[in-house]
Amino acid sequence: MSDFGITPSPEGVRFKIKVIPKSSVNKIIGPEEGMLKVKVTPPPADGAANEAVIKLLAKSLGISKSSVVIVSGHRSRIKEIQIRGISEGELEEKLGR
């Protein structure tokens, strides 16, 4: 799982994701090119894809949506994510990789 560059932060962990909007499913694909690849069904308009990313990560990790923050890349497919209140080991365990 650390194939996608998890780094500890004071509040939890940070890592980069590559988002593929307008996909047929909401799904975490896995590590690719040093990032976590994530597919979501909404288009990138009006923040819909960003909200879908937050919901998908929160549901997959069993945490609240407020614990998932897009730190940078709000208008890009490449985003930096911060997960509050979780360690690198917990992240790897919950994503089952």
Biopython code that builds the backbone (N, CA, C, O; Angstrom):
import numpy as np
from Bio.PDB.StructureBuilder import StructureBuilder

atoms = [
    (1, "MET", "N", (0.826, -1.193, 0.000)),
    (1, "MET", "CA", (0.000, 0.000, 0.000)),
    (1, "MET", "C", (0.861, 1.244, 0.000)),
    (1, "MET", "O", (0.511, 2.243, -0.629)),
    (2, "SER", "N", (1.974, 1.197, 0.691)),
    (2, "SER", "CA", (2.814, 2.387, 0.706)),
    (2, "SER", "C", (3.421, 2.639, -0.668)),
    (2, "SER", "O", (4.275, 3.513, -0.821)),
    (3, "ASP", "N", (2.987, 1.883, -1.661)),
    (3, "ASP", "CA", (3.397, 2.109, -3.046)),
    (3, "ASP", "C", (2.873, 3.440, -3.571)),
    (3, "ASP", "O", (3.228, 3.848, -4.677)),
    (4, "PHE", "N", (2.036, 4.120, -2.797)),
    (4, "PHE", "CA", (1.517, 5.402, -3.267)),
    (4, "PHE", "C", (1.911, 6.560, -2.357)),
    (4, "PHE", "O", (1.200, 7.562, -2.281)),
    (5, "GLY", "N", (3.030, 6.426, -1.674)),
    (5, "GLY", "CA", (3.644, 7.547, -0.980)),
    (5, "GLY", "C", (2.893, 8.105, 0.209)),
    (5, "GLY", "O", (2.656, 9.311, 0.278)),
    (6, "ILE", "N", (2.514, 7.256, 1.143)),
    (6, "ILE", "CA", (1.862, 7.725, 2.367)),
    (6, "ILE", "C", (2.910, 8.436, 3.215)),
    (6, "ILE", "O", (3.998, 7.908, 3.443)),
    (7, "THR", "N", (2.575, 9.636, 3.679)),
    (7, "THR", "CA", (3.473, 10.343, 4.587)),
    (7, "THR", "C", (2.709, 10.716, 5.852)),
    (7, "THR", "O", (1.559, 11.149, 5.777)),
    (8, "PRO", "N", (3.343, 10.551, 7.015)),
    (8, "PRO", "CA", (2.672, 10.946, 8.256)),
    (8, "PRO", "C", (2.526, 12.461, 8.323)),
    (8, "PRO", "O", (3.374, 13.198, 7.820)),
    (9, "SER", "N", (1.454, 12.913, 8.942)),
    (9, "SER", "CA", (1.243, 14.337, 9.188)),
    (9, "SER", "C", (0.839, 14.484, 10.649)),
    (9, "SER", "O", (0.482, 13.493, 11.285)),
    (10, "PRO", "N", (0.886, 15.694, 11.196)),
    (10, "PRO", "CA", (0.527, 15.870, 12.606)),
    (10, "PRO", "C", (-0.877, 15.360, 12.958)),
    (10, "PRO", "O", (-1.126, 14.944, 14.090)),
    (11, "GLU", "N", (-1.783, 15.395, 11.989)),
    (11, "GLU", "CA", (-3.167, 14.994, 12.263)),
    (11, "GLU", "C", (-3.505, 13.584, 11.770)),
    (11, "GLU", "O", (-4.582, 13.073, 12.076)),
    (12, "GLY", "N", (-2.616, 12.956, 11.023)),
    (12, "GLY", "CA", (-2.920, 11.638, 10.464)),
    (12, "GLY", "C", (-1.929, 11.266, 9.386)),
    (12, "GLY", "O", (-0.732, 11.151, 9.648)),
    (13, "VAL", "N", (-2.431, 11.074, 8.153)),
    (13, "VAL", "CA", (-1.566, 10.738, 7.021)),
    (13, "VAL", "C", (-1.968, 11.552, 5.794)),
    (13, "VAL", "O", (-3.092, 12.044, 5.688)),
    (14, "ARG", "N", (-1.016, 11.677, 4.875)),
    (14, "ARG", "CA", (-1.271, 12.329, 3.583)),
    (14, "ARG", "C", (-0.760, 11.426, 2.472)),
    (14, "ARG", "O", (0.197, 10.671, 2.642)),
    (15, "PHE", "N", (-1.434, 11.527, 1.322)),
    (15, "PHE", "CA", (-1.001, 10.784, 0.136)),
    (15, "PHE", "C", (-1.658, 11.410, -1.080)),
    (15, "PHE", "O", (-2.616, 12.175, -0.967)),
    (16, "LYS", "N", (-1.121, 11.068, -2.256)),
    (16, "LYS", "CA", (-1.667, 11.601, -3.506)),
    (16, "LYS", "C", (-2.557, 10.566, -4.170)),
    (16, "LYS", "O", (-2.328, 9.360, -4.077)),
    (17, "ILE", "N", (-3.585, 11.080, -4.846)),
    (17, "ILE", "CA", (-4.464, 10.205, -5.612)),
    (17, "ILE", "C", (-4.592, 10.743, -7.031)),
    (17, "ILE", "O", (-4.411, 11.934, -7.283)),
    (18, "LYS", "N", (-4.905, 9.846, -7.938)),
    (18, "LYS", "CA", (-5.237, 10.211, -9.313)),
    (18, "LYS", "C", (-6.696, 9.834, -9.513)),
    (18, "LYS", "O", (-7.063, 8.665, -9.401)),
    (19, "VAL", "N", (-7.525, 10.823, -9.807)),
    (19, "VAL", "CA", (-8.964, 10.611, -9.931)),
    (19, "VAL", "C", (-9.351, 10.463, -11.395)),
    (19, "VAL", "O", (-8.940, 11.256, -12.243)),
    (20, "ILE", "N", (-10.140, 9.448, -11.677)),
    (20, "ILE", "CA", (-10.711, 9.234, -13.008)),
    (20, "ILE", "C", (-12.216, 9.495, -12.891)),
    (20, "ILE", "O", (-12.963, 8.614, -12.466)),
    (21, "PRO", "N", (-12.671, 10.710, -13.268)),
    (21, "PRO", "CA", (-14.105, 11.019, -13.179)),
    (21, "PRO", "C", (-14.891, 10.374, -14.324)),
    (21, "PRO", "O", (-14.305, 9.858, -15.275)),
    (22, "LYS", "N", (-16.195, 10.408, -14.223)),
    (22, "LYS", "CA", (-17.115, 9.886, -15.232)),
    (22, "LYS", "C", (-16.877, 8.411, -15.524)),
    (22, "LYS", "O", (-17.013, 7.970, -16.665)),
    (23, "SER", "N", (-16.521, 7.648, -14.493)),
    (23, "SER", "CA", (-16.322, 6.208, -14.629)),
    (23, "SER", "C", (-17.660, 5.495, -14.426)),
    (23, "SER", "O", (-18.647, 6.114, -14.028)),
    (24, "SER", "N", (-17.684, 4.221, -14.698)),
    (24, "SER", "CA", (-18.925, 3.458, -14.539)),
    (24, "SER", "C", (-19.176, 3.066, -13.086)),
    (24, "SER", "O", (-20.300, 2.716, -12.726)),
    (25, "VAL", "N", (-18.124, 3.122, -12.235)),
    (25, "VAL", "CA", (-18.257, 2.737, -10.830)),
    (25, "VAL", "C", (-17.425, 3.662, -9.945)),
    (25, "VAL", "O", (-16.481, 4.302, -10.409)),
    (26, "ASN", "N", (-17.792, 3.721, -8.658)),
    (26, "ASN", "CA", (-16.958, 4.371, -7.647)),
    (26, "ASN", "C", (-16.093, 3.272, -7.059)),
    (26, "ASN", "O", (-16.611, 2.333, -6.453)),
    (27, "LYS", "N", (-14.761, 3.377, -7.233)),
    (27, "LYS", "CA", (-13.898, 2.274, -6.831)),
    (27, "LYS", "C", (-12.467, 2.748, -6.628)),
    (27, "LYS", "O", (-11.955, 3.573, -7.385)),
    (28, "ILE", "N", (-11.828, 2.209, -5.586)),
    (28, "ILE", "CA", (-10.402, 2.428, -5.386)),
    (28, "ILE", "C", (-9.692, 1.331, -6.169)),
    (28, "ILE", "O", (-9.848, 0.147, -5.872)),
    (29, "ILE", "N", (-8.916, 1.728, -7.165)),
    (29, "ILE", "CA", (-8.246, 0.765, -8.043)),
    (29, "ILE", "C", (-6.984, 0.221, -7.387)),
    (29, "ILE", "O", (-6.744, -0.986, -7.406)),
    (30, "GLY", "N", (-6.176, 1.107, -6.805)),
    (30, "GLY", "CA", (-4.935, 0.684, -6.165)),
    (30, "GLY", "C", (-3.790, 1.584, -6.565)),
    (30, "GLY", "O", (-3.987, 2.563, -7.285)),
    (31, "PRO", "N", (-2.587, 1.260, -6.101)),
    (31, "PRO", "CA", (-1.428, 2.089, -6.401)),
    (31, "PRO", "C", (-1.079, 2.076, -7.886)),
    (31, "PRO", "O", (-1.149, 1.042, -8.551)),
    (32, "GLU", "N", (-0.703, 3.245, -8.384)),
    (32, "GLU", "CA", (-0.270, 3.369, -9.776)),
    (32, "GLU", "C", (0.554, 4.639, -9.894)),
    (32, "GLU", "O", (0.094, 5.716, -9.516)),
    (33, "GLU", "N", (1.759, 4.523, -10.412)),
    (33, "GLU", "CA", (2.641, 5.674, -10.627)),
    (33, "GLU", "C", (2.868, 6.478, -9.353)),
    (33, "GLU", "O", (2.929, 7.707, -9.405)),
    (34, "GLY", "N", (2.994, 5.812, -8.217)),
    (34, "GLY", "CA", (3.256, 6.494, -6.957)),
    (34, "GLY", "C", (2.054, 7.183, -6.341)),
    (34, "GLY", "O", (2.199, 7.956, -5.394)),
    (35, "MET", "N", (0.863, 6.910, -6.871)),
    (35, "MET", "CA", (-0.383, 7.493, -6.361)),
    (35, "MET", "C", (-1.430, 6.403, -6.226)),
    (35, "MET", "O", (-1.288, 5.321, -6.794)),
    (36, "LEU", "N", (-2.480, 6.690, -5.473)),
    (36, "LEU", "CA", (-3.617, 5.788, -5.378)),
    (36, "LEU", "C", (-4.604, 6.176, -6.475)),
    (36, "LEU", "O", (-5.051, 7.322, -6.528)),
    (37, "LYS", "N", (-4.942, 5.248, -7.336)),
    (37, "LYS", "CA", (-5.879, 5.524, -8.433)),
    (37, "LYS", "C", (-7.302, 5.265, -7.947)),
    (37, "LYS", "O", (-7.598, 4.216, -7.376)),
    (38, "VAL", "N", (-8.178, 6.246, -8.186)),
    (38, "VAL", "CA", (-9.559, 6.191, -7.718)),
    (38, "VAL", "C", (-10.488, 6.542, -8.870)),
    (38, "VAL", "O", (-10.267, 7.534, -9.564)),
    (39, "LYS", "N", (-11.522, 5.742, -9.079)),
    (39, "LYS", "CA", (-12.540, 6.026, -10.095)),
    (39, "LYS", "C", (-13.822, 6.482, -9.410)),
    (39, "LYS", "O", (-14.231, 5.907, -8.401)),
    (40, "VAL", "N", (-14.456, 7.518, -9.959)),
    (40, "VAL", "CA", (-15.745, 7.991, -9.443)),
    (40, "VAL", "C", (-16.689, 8.257, -10.612)),
    (40, "VAL", "O", (-16.246, 8.583, -11.714)),
    (41, "THR", "N", (-17.985, 8.118, -10.368)),
    (41, "THR", "CA", (-18.967, 8.269, -11.439)),
    (41, "THR", "C", (-19.301, 9.717, -11.816)),
    (41, "THR", "O", (-19.553, 9.974, -12.993)),
    (42, "PRO", "N", (-19.316, 10.681, -10.876)),
    (42, "PRO", "CA", (-19.696, 12.039, -11.273)),
    (42, "PRO", "C", (-18.645, 12.715, -12.151)),
    (42, "PRO", "O", (-17.462, 12.379, -12.091)),
    (43, "PRO", "N", (-19.093, 13.675, -12.970)),
    (43, "PRO", "CA", (-18.142, 14.484, -13.729)),
    (43, "PRO", "C", (-17.464, 15.486, -12.783)),
    (43, "PRO", "O", (-17.931, 15.689, -11.662)),
    (44, "PRO", "N", (-16.377, 16.106, -13.225)),
    (44, "PRO", "CA", (-15.661, 17.033, -12.353)),
    (44, "PRO", "C", (-16.346, 18.390, -12.158)),
    (44, "PRO", "O", (-15.776, 19.266, -11.509)),
    (45, "ALA", "N", (-17.519, 18.582, -12.686)),
    (45, "ALA", "CA", (-18.215, 19.867, -12.588)),
    (45, "ALA", "C", (-18.776, 20.112, -11.189)),
    (45, "ALA", "O", (-19.277, 19.191, -10.542)),
    (46, "ASP", "N", (-18.690, 21.345, -10.735)),
    (46, "ASP", "CA", (-19.283, 21.797, -9.467)),
    (46, "ASP", "C", (-18.830, 20.990, -8.254)),
    (46, "ASP", "O", (-19.574, 20.885, -7.279)),
    (47, "GLY", "N", (-17.638, 20.425, -8.292)),
    (47, "GLY", "CA", (-17.108, 19.704, -7.139)),
    (47, "GLY", "C", (-17.723, 18.341, -6.907)),
    (47, "GLY", "O", (-17.475, 17.722, -5.872)),
    (48, "ALA", "N", (-18.523, 17.860, -7.852)),
    (48, "ALA", "CA", (-19.203, 16.573, -7.669)),
    (48, "ALA", "C", (-18.208, 15.419, -7.569)),
    (48, "ALA", "O", (-18.390, 14.518, -6.749)),
    (49, "ALA", "N", (-17.169, 15.434, -8.385)),
    (49, "ALA", "CA", (-16.173, 14.358, -8.331)),
    (49, "ALA", "C", (-15.401, 14.418, -7.014)),
    (49, "ALA", "O", (-15.104, 13.378, -6.426)),
    (50, "ASN", "N", (-15.075, 15.613, -6.548)),
    (50, "ASN", "CA", (-14.374, 15.749, -5.267)),
    (50, "ASN", "C", (-15.217, 15.186, -4.125)),
    (50, "ASN", "O", (-14.699, 14.474, -3.264)),
    (51, "GLU", "N", (-16.487, 15.495, -4.116)),
    (51, "GLU", "CA", (-17.375, 14.979, -3.070)),
    (51, "GLU", "C", (-17.465, 13.462, -3.143)),
    (51, "GLU", "O", (-17.503, 12.793, -2.110)),
    (52, "ALA", "N", (-17.501, 12.912, -4.356)),
    (52, "ALA", "CA", (-17.550, 11.454, -4.518)),
    (52, "ALA", "C", (-16.264, 10.806, -4.005)),
    (52, "ALA", "O", (-16.308, 9.730, -3.409)),
    (53, "VAL", "N", (-15.123, 11.456, -4.233)),
    (53, "VAL", "CA", (-13.844, 10.943, -3.730)),
    (53, "VAL", "C", (-13.871, 10.897, -2.201)),
    (53, "VAL", "O", (-13.476, 9.899, -1.597)),
    (54, "ILE", "N", (-14.337, 11.979, -1.585)),
    (54, "ILE", "CA", (-14.404, 12.044, -0.113)),
    (54, "ILE", "C", (-15.313, 10.942, 0.431)),
    (54, "ILE", "O", (-14.953, 10.249, 1.382)),
    (55, "LYS", "N", (-16.485, 10.783, -0.173)),
    (55, "LYS", "CA", (-17.430, 9.749, 0.274)),
    (55, "LYS", "C", (-16.838, 8.352, 0.112)),
    (55, "LYS", "O", (-16.966, 7.516, 1.006)),
    (56, "LEU", "N", (-16.196, 8.098, -1.016)),
    (56, "LEU", "CA", (-15.622, 6.779, -1.288)),
    (56, "LEU", "C", (-14.514, 6.442, -0.295)),
    (56, "LEU", "O", (-14.486, 5.343, 0.257)),
    (57, "LEU", "N", (-13.604, 7.386, -0.069)),
    (57, "LEU", "CA", (-12.522, 7.136, 0.874)),
    (57, "LEU", "C", (-13.054, 6.945, 2.293)),
    (57, "LEU", "O", (-12.615, 6.041, 3.003)),
    (58, "ALA", "N", (-13.995, 7.790, 2.708)),
    (58, "ALA", "CA", (-14.562, 7.675, 4.052)),
    (58, "ALA", "C", (-15.251, 6.322, 4.235)),
    (58, "ALA", "O", (-15.055, 5.659, 5.254)),
    (59, "LYS", "N", (-16.046, 5.917, 3.264)),
    (59, "LYS", "CA", (-16.748, 4.635, 3.361)),
    (59, "LYS", "C", (-15.758, 3.471, 3.373)),
    (59, "LYS", "O", (-15.909, 2.543, 4.168)),
    (60, "SER", "N", (-14.757, 3.509, 2.511)),
    (60, "SER", "CA", (-13.771, 2.426, 2.434)),
    (60, "SER", "C", (-12.956, 2.298, 3.709)),
    (60, "SER", "O", (-12.553, 1.197, 4.084)),
    (61, "LEU", "N", (-12.711, 3.426, 4.380)),
    (61, "LEU", "CA", (-11.906, 3.422, 5.599)),
    (61, "LEU", "C", (-12.750, 3.305, 6.867)),
    (61, "LEU", "O", (-12.206, 3.131, 7.957)),
    (62, "GLY", "N", (-14.076, 3.401, 6.735)),
    (62, "GLY", "CA", (-14.949, 3.317, 7.893)),
    (62, "GLY", "C", (-14.821, 4.514, 8.819)),
    (62, "GLY", "O", (-14.888, 4.378, 10.040)),
    (63, "ILE", "N", (-14.633, 5.705, 8.218)),
    (63, "ILE", "CA", (-14.478, 6.938, 8.996)),
    (63, "ILE", "C", (-15.486, 7.971, 8.511)),
    (63, "ILE", "O", (-16.157, 7.761, 7.500)),
    (64, "SER", "N", (-15.595, 9.085, 9.229)),
    (64, "SER", "CA", (-16.523, 10.137, 8.820)),
    (64, "SER", "C", (-15.961, 10.926, 7.636)),
    (64, "SER", "O", (-14.746, 11.006, 7.454)),
    (65, "LYS", "N", (-16.841, 11.497, 6.847)),
    (65, "LYS", "CA", (-16.413, 12.307, 5.711)),
    (65, "LYS", "C", (-15.580, 13.505, 6.158)),
    (65, "LYS", "O", (-14.709, 13.965, 5.421)),
    (66, "SER", "N", (-15.843, 14.009, 7.358)),
    (66, "SER", "CA", (-15.094, 15.169, 7.844)),
    (66, "SER", "C", (-13.635, 14.835, 8.142)),
    (66, "SER", "O", (-12.820, 15.744, 8.304)),
    (67, "SER", "N", (-13.293, 13.562, 8.216)),
    (67, "SER", "CA", (-11.913, 13.140, 8.455)),
    (67, "SER", "C", (-11.085, 13.094, 7.171)),
    (67, "SER", "O", (-9.866, 12.928, 7.216)),
    (68, "VAL", "N", (-11.757, 13.241, 6.026)),
    (68, "VAL", "CA", (-11.084, 13.194, 4.725)),
    (68, "VAL", "C", (-11.048, 14.610, 4.153)),
    (68, "VAL", "O", (-12.091, 15.235, 3.960)),
    (69, "VAL", "N", (-9.848, 15.107, 3.884)),
    (69, "VAL", "CA", (-9.693, 16.478, 3.395)),
    (69, "VAL", "C", (-8.861, 16.469, 2.120)),
    (69, "VAL", "O", (-7.801, 15.846, 2.059)),
    (70, "ILE", "N", (-9.356, 17.167, 1.103)),
    (70, "ILE", "CA", (-8.555, 17.383, -0.099)),
    (70, "ILE", "C", (-7.694, 18.608, 0.186)),
    (70, "ILE", "O", (-8.201, 19.726, 0.276)),
    (71, "VAL", "N", (-6.387, 18.388, 0.329)),
    (71, "VAL", "CA", (-5.453, 19.452, 0.691)),
    (71, "VAL", "C", (-5.107, 20.306, -0.521)),
    (71, "VAL", "O", (-5.047, 21.532, -0.422)),
    (72, "SER", "N", (-4.881, 19.668, -1.656)),
    (72, "SER", "CA", (-4.568, 20.398, -2.882)),
    (72, "SER", "C", (-5.086, 19.621, -4.080)),
    (72, "SER", "O", (-5.344, 18.420, -3.996)),
    (73, "GLY", "N", (-5.233, 20.322, -5.193)),
    (73, "GLY", "CA", (-5.690, 19.685, -6.425)),
    (73, "GLY", "C", (-7.191, 19.674, -6.596)),
    (73, "GLY", "O", (-7.731, 18.778, -7.244)),
    (74, "HIS", "N", (-7.882, 20.660, -6.022)),
    (74, "HIS", "CA", (-9.347, 20.696, -6.111)),
    (74, "HIS", "C", (-9.852, 20.724, -7.555)),
    (74, "HIS", "O", (-10.951, 20.243, -7.832)),
    (75, "ARG", "N", (-9.071, 21.276, -8.466)),
    (75, "ARG", "CA", (-9.486, 21.379, -9.865)),
    (75, "ARG", "C", (-8.620, 20.531, -10.783)),
    (75, "ARG", "O", (-8.562, 20.767, -11.989)),
    (76, "SER", "N", (-7.949, 19.544, -10.205)),
    (76, "SER", "CA", (-7.033, 18.684, -10.951)),
    (76, "SER", "C", (-7.393, 17.222, -10.703)),
    (76, "SER", "O", (-8.064, 16.892, -9.725)),
    (77, "ARG", "N", (-6.941, 16.361, -11.592)),
    (77, "ARG", "CA", (-7.138, 14.918, -11.368)),
    (77, "ARG", "C", (-6.172, 14.388, -10.322)),
    (77, "ARG", "O", (-6.432, 13.366, -9.688)),
    (78, "ILE", "N", (-5.055, 15.088, -10.143)),
    (78, "ILE", "CA", (-4.068, 14.708, -9.131)),
    (78, "ILE", "C", (-4.357, 15.519, -7.875)),
    (78, "ILE", "O", (-4.328, 16.750, -7.909)),
    (79, "LYS", "N", (-4.635, 14.841, -6.774)),
    (79, "LYS", "CA", (-5.010, 15.510, -5.528)),
    (79, "LYS", "C", (-4.156, 14.996, -4.376)),
    (79, "LYS", "O", (-3.721, 13.845, -4.373)),
    (80, "GLU", "N", (-3.925, 15.865, -3.401)),
    (80, "GLU", "CA", (-3.280, 15.435, -2.169)),
    (80, "GLU", "C", (-4.377, 15.322, -1.124)),
    (80, "GLU", "O", (-5.142, 16.263, -0.913)),
    (81, "ILE", "N", (-4.451, 14.180, -0.477)),
    (81, "ILE", "CA", (-5.494, 13.868, 0.495)),
    (81, "ILE", "C", (-4.888, 13.785, 1.886)),
    (81, "ILE", "O", (-3.792, 13.253, 2.062)),
    (82, "GLN", "N", (-5.598, 14.306, 2.864)),
    (82, "GLN", "CA", (-5.221, 14.110, 4.261)),
    (82, "GLN", "C", (-6.347, 13.349, 4.944)),
    (82, "GLN", "O", (-7.521, 13.699, 4.829)),
    (83, "ILE", "N", (-5.958, 12.299, 5.659)),
    (83, "ILE", "CA", (-6.911, 11.541, 6.455)),
    (83, "ILE", "C", (-6.574, 11.817, 7.910)),
    (83, "ILE", "O", (-5.474, 11.510, 8.368)),
    (84, "ARG", "N", (-7.506, 12.388, 8.624)),
    (84, "ARG", "CA", (-7.281, 12.737, 10.029)),
    (84, "ARG", "C", (-7.550, 11.549, 10.940)),
    (84, "ARG", "O", (-8.474, 10.767, 10.712)),
    (85, "GLY", "N", (-6.719, 11.426, 11.986)),
    (85, "GLY", "CA", (-6.954, 10.428, 13.028)),
    (85, "GLY", "C", (-6.671, 8.999, 12.635)),
    (85, "GLY", "O", (-7.285, 8.079, 13.175)),
    (86, "ILE", "N", (-5.754, 8.789, 11.703)),
    (86, "ILE", "CA", (-5.427, 7.435, 11.266)),
    (86, "ILE", "C", (-3.916, 7.354, 11.044)),
    (86, "ILE", "O", (-3.295, 8.342, 10.651)),
    (87, "SER", "N", (-3.331, 6.199, 11.289)),
    (87, "SER", "CA", (-1.899, 6.010, 11.064)),
    (87, "SER", "C", (-1.682, 5.338, 9.706)),
    (87, "SER", "O", (-2.623, 4.863, 9.070)),
    (88, "GLU", "N", (-0.433, 5.313, 9.287)),
    (88, "GLU", "CA", (-0.095, 4.658, 8.022)),
    (88, "GLU", "C", (-0.489, 3.185, 8.057)),
    (88, "GLU", "O", (-1.044, 2.664, 7.090)),
    (89, "GLY", "N", (-0.198, 2.512, 9.181)),
    (89, "GLY", "CA", (-0.546, 1.097, 9.322)),
    (89, "GLY", "C", (-2.048, 0.858, 9.265)),
    (89, "GLY", "O", (-2.505, -0.096, 8.637)),
    (90, "GLU", "N", (-2.815, 1.724, 9.921)),
    (90, "GLU", "CA", (-4.280, 1.601, 9.896)),
    (90, "GLU", "C", (-4.817, 1.823, 8.492)),
    (90, "GLU", "O", (-5.732, 1.125, 8.056)),
    (91, "LEU", "N", (-4.251, 2.796, 7.780)),
    (91, "LEU", "CA", (-4.685, 3.059, 6.408)),
    (91, "LEU", "C", (-4.445, 1.830, 5.537)),
    (91, "LEU", "O", (-5.334, 1.401, 4.802)),
    (92, "GLU", "N", (-3.247, 1.269, 5.624)),
    (92, "GLU", "CA", (-2.931, 0.078, 4.829)),
    (92, "GLU", "C", (-3.834, -1.083, 5.185)),
    (92, "GLU", "O", (-4.293, -1.806, 4.301)),
    (93, "GLU", "N", (-4.098, -1.273, 6.477)),
    (93, "GLU", "CA", (-4.955, -2.376, 6.917)),
    (93, "GLU", "C", (-6.392, -2.205, 6.418)),
    (93, "GLU", "O", (-6.997, -3.157, 5.926)),
    (94, "LYS", "N", (-6.930, -1.002, 6.545)),
    (94, "LYS", "CA", (-8.325, -0.766, 6.162)),
    (94, "LYS", "C", (-8.547, -0.847, 4.661)),
    (94, "LYS", "O", (-9.629, -1.223, 4.209)),
    (95, "LEU", "N", (-7.524, -0.496, 3.887)),
    (95, "LEU", "CA", (-7.671, -0.612, 2.436)),
    (95, "LEU", "C", (-7.342, -2.015, 1.952)),
    (95, "LEU", "O", (-7.534, -2.339, 0.780)),
    (96, "GLY", "N", (-6.837, -2.855, 2.874)),
    (96, "GLY", "CA", (-6.651, -4.270, 2.574)),
    (96, "GLY", "C", (-5.623, -4.578, 1.513)),
    (96, "GLY", "O", (-5.788, -5.528, 0.748)),
    (97, "ARG", "N", (-4.561, -3.789, 1.452)),
    (97, "ARG", "CA", (-3.538, -4.004, 0.436)),
    (97, "ARG", "C", (-2.249, -4.450, 1.086)),
    (97, "ARG", "O", (-1.258, -4.684, 0.394)),
]
sb = StructureBuilder()
sb.init_structure("model")
sb.init_model(0)
sb.init_chain("A")
sb.init_seg("    ")
for serial, (resi, resn, name, xyz) in enumerate(atoms, 1):
    if name == "N":
        sb.init_residue(resn, " ", resi, " ")
    sb.init_atom(name, np.array(xyz, "f"), 0.0, 1.0, " ", f" {name:<3s}", serial, name[0])
structure = sb.get_structure()
